[in-house]
Structure formats: structure tokens, C-alpha cells
Amino acid sequence: MQKNALQPIASPLLRWYEANARRLPWREFPSPYRTLVSEFMLQQTRVEAVLPYYGRFLEALPDIRALAEADEQVLLKLWEGLGYYGRARNLQKAARMVTEDFGGEIPASYEALLRLPGIGPYTAGAIASIAFGLPHPAVDGNVLRVLSRIKASKKDVGNSSVRRAMEQGIQKIIPEGRAGDFNQALMELGATVCLPGEPKCGACPLAYLCKGYEKGVAASLPVKQKKPERKAVEKTIFVLIADGRLALLRRPEGGLLAGLWGLPSAEGFLTPKEAKEKIAHWGLSPAEIRPLPPTKHIFTHMEWRMTGILAQWNTLSKDCGFTWASKKEIKNGYPLPSAYRSYLNHFLSDR
């Protein structure tokens, strides 16, 4: 980008932000810890999805030391359904590093923030600018889209050199004393006005400066290399209910949904006969077996295509390797990812 080519956007953008910024809990009572938590939650996740979690999380873990000392299962339960659980673990690792290496104070340094687990250039820039007013850019997908359209740039925003050039361009125009507001204003514009596919150019405070709007190409930007298709995995999920309790399994510590709890499963779509044989292999003899409707869950690089089997009986068997949990225990203590939600509801609902 040419030197100061983006300079004209700062003043109108800040005026627009002052009048139109959404009221969000991490903005109303800002602190370094609240900013840290919100930025981890907002990684690859929409604001609307984060809002129900944020308040509960802070109520349970109100400061950096509480987070550092929390039991991992408590932490994961608070994160349940938000997805990308590695963020929660990295957030706790970062909290522990802050308590051990920085005396319990989140460092007011971009370079120091980059040392914390789970923090890259965007998150470090966001925390540094919002929590401490430091003049560092925070360029996420929303900002890349805004800048690409303003410049009518057809460069691939998935390219690291393009992203760095965008960051350098923003670095030059951050208004003195307004770094946090400016970064949030750019992100806010991308999240509410400069939308993917159909930008609301008529409501944009930068439309008169936007080359993409001028050339009629805003909707086609930014350019980004197409992601490879997700791998589809077929699974049969078992809802095993005995004496009012549900069978759970702890997932391995490595890989997808590591360390969380899940329902027993088998690879592929099992026939009713195969499902009965599988249940018998576990040493169980249910009184009732019936199929459940198919469903699917989409991860970043994978899609689970699932069918379900419900099996019920009255006698609890503790010798089959499962953990048997009541409704109350599941709701209060076992972190279960949303991939299982539709099948869990067959047990948790009061129908």
C-alpha cells in the first residue's frame, strides 16, 4: 500500500463508530482481563454466539488467578458449545503464564503478549490497543474485507505477505490516543456494514472513499483462495440409557475434541443388526432399541454425518467401560461438545 493511502478513513470511521457502536459487555466495563477473555472467545466466532457465554464465564472465573487455578473440566464446561476448545486450554495456559511470569498482571506490551499461548498478531494487537491504548493494528477477517474493498484490491488476503502489508498500512494511520477505538471501529464496520457477499454500501461512512464501491466490485471482494472441501466422516452415535443414566466416554487427550466427554460411537452407518451386535460387544442387553434421525455437525476441516441408536434398560452395568451420568450431572459437570447436542436431547429433554 502507498504511504498514507488510507489516511482519510480515520476521522469519518471514528465518528461513525461513536454513533453506531454496538453495546457489548466487554466494551462497557473494559479491563485487560475482560479484553483477554473476549478476544479468545471471539476468535473464529461471531459476537452473537459469544454473548451468552461471556457473562457466565466472568462470573465463574472473575480474574486471571481464578482462571489459572480453575479445574480443566470446570473450564471446559463453561466453554461447552462454543467450539474450538483449544482456545479455552490456551486461555488457561496464558493465564498461568501471566501469573507465573508477569506477577498476575497481563503485560502491556505487544511483544510480551505474543509470547502467551494462543495469541498471534491479531489477538496481541487487539489486546494491546483496546486494553492498553498501544498503537498496534488488529487485522482480522472483517478488517481484511474492509481494506480490500476500500483499495479495490484483488490480492489474496489468505497470503501472509498481503496481510502484513495491510497491517503496515493500518499501523501508519492509527490516530494518536485512539488505537483501541480505531481498531474496534474497523472490525465493527466489517461485522455490521461491510458484510460478506452483500455489503450495505448505502450505510457505509467510507463509501465515498471506497474504490471497490466506485468500481462496482465491492461485493466480489476480498479475493481468497478457495478452501479444500471438508472431509466427511460417517458415524453411528449411541444413546445408551440405563436406570435413568446416560453412558459417556472421555475422548482422548489428543486430536479433535480432545479431553471432552462424548457419546459412544462406531465408525460408519451401522444397520440395526450391527448396532445390536455392537451393544452386545459392550456387554449390554437393552430392553429397547430404536433408530434416531440422522444429523450432521460441521467442524473447520471435517464434517460428521451421523445416525443414532437409542437403547434403554433398567439395570445399570458398571463393567462396560462407560461413565454413567444423570441429567443433573451432565448439565452441571460434564463438558459435552455441541456435535452431540441433537442426540443428547433425547436424554436431557423432559418429554
Order of alpha helices (4+ residues) and beta strands (2+ residues): alpha-alpha-alpha-alpha-alpha-alpha-alpha-alpha-alpha-alpha-alpha-alpha-alpha-beta-beta-beta-beta-alpha-beta-beta-beta-alpha-alpha
